[in-house]
Amino acid sequence: MASPSASQYGSGTVEDLKSKAKQTYDEASDRAQEIAGQASRQAGEVASTVKSAIDRSVKDQPVTTLLMAAAVGFVVGALWKS
């Protein structure tokens, strides 16, 4: 009775591992793309909300908004310089 050689076992196992690794990689890649898409949509929603809030603030309280922008600019400038 001849038993199968080690190379016969190894070949199938390597192919199985390669197949499983590719499948796992493809699933992870698809999931990463899905998450990136969700993050992109959420960032767009946040940007839209912030833009609306700034537009409303400029319209309702222009002087206060200008002073806030100047204060933020001053702080950023001070941090940049140091």
C-alpha positions as CSV (number, residue, x, y, z in Angstrom):
1,M,0.0,0.0,0.0
2,A,1.6,3.2,-1.1
3,S,1.0,6.2,1.0
4,P,0.8,9.7,-0.6
5,S,4.0,11.7,-0.6
6,A,4.5,14.9,1.4
7,S,4.5,16.9,-1.8
8,Q,1.0,15.7,-2.6
9,Y,-0.3,16.9,0.8
10,G,1.7,20.2,0.6
11,S,0.5,21.2,-2.8
12,G,-3.2,21.0,-1.9
13,T,-2.6,22.7,1.5
14,V,-0.7,25.6,-0.1
15,E,-3.4,26.1,-2.7
16,D,-6.1,26.0,0.0
17,L,-4.1,28.5,2.1
18,K,-3.6,30.8,-0.9
19,S,-7.3,30.6,-1.8
20,K,-8.3,31.4,1.8
21,A,-5.8,34.2,2.1
22,K,-7.1,35.8,-1.1
23,Q,-10.7,35.5,0.0
24,T,-9.9,37.1,3.4
25,Y,-8.0,39.9,1.6
26,D,-10.8,40.5,-0.7
27,E,-13.4,40.6,2.1
28,A,-11.2,43.0,4.1
29,S,-10.6,45.2,1.1
30,D,-14.3,45.4,0.4
31,R,-15.1,46.2,4.0
32,A,-12.4,48.9,4.1
33,Q,-13.9,50.5,1.0
34,E,-17.3,50.5,2.5
35,I,-16.0,52.1,5.7
36,A,-14.2,54.7,3.7
37,G,-17.3,55.5,1.8
38,Q,-19.3,55.9,5.0
39,A,-16.7,58.2,6.5
40,S,-16.6,60.3,3.3
41,R,-20.4,60.7,3.4
42,Q,-20.4,61.6,7.1
43,A,-17.6,64.1,6.6
44,G,-19.6,65.7,3.8
45,E,-22.7,66.0,6.0
46,V,-20.6,67.5,8.8
47,A,-19.1,70.0,6.4
48,S,-22.5,71.0,5.1
49,T,-23.8,71.4,8.7
50,V,-20.8,73.6,9.6
51,K,-21.2,75.7,6.5
52,S,-24.9,76.2,7.3
53,A,-24.1,77.2,10.8
54,I,-21.4,79.7,9.7
55,D,-23.7,81.2,7.0
56,R,-26.5,81.6,9.6
57,S,-24.0,83.2,12.1
58,V,-22.7,85.6,9.5
59,K,-26.2,86.6,8.5
60,D,-27.6,86.9,12.1
61,Q,-24.5,88.3,13.9
62,P,-22.0,89.6,11.5
63,V,-19.9,91.6,14.0
64,T,-19.7,88.7,16.5
65,T,-18.7,86.3,13.7
66,L,-16.0,88.7,12.5
67,L,-14.6,89.0,16.0
68,M,-14.6,85.2,16.4
69,A,-12.7,84.8,13.1
70,A,-10.2,87.4,14.2
71,A,-9.7,85.7,17.6
72,V,-9.2,82.3,15.9
73,G,-6.8,83.9,13.4
74,F,-4.8,85.4,16.3
75,V,-4.6,82.1,18.2
76,V,-3.5,80.2,15.1
77,G,-0.9,82.9,14.3
78,A,0.5,82.8,17.8
79,L,0.7,79.0,17.7
80,W,2.3,79.1,14.3
81,K,4.9,81.6,15.4
82,S,6.0,79.5,18.4
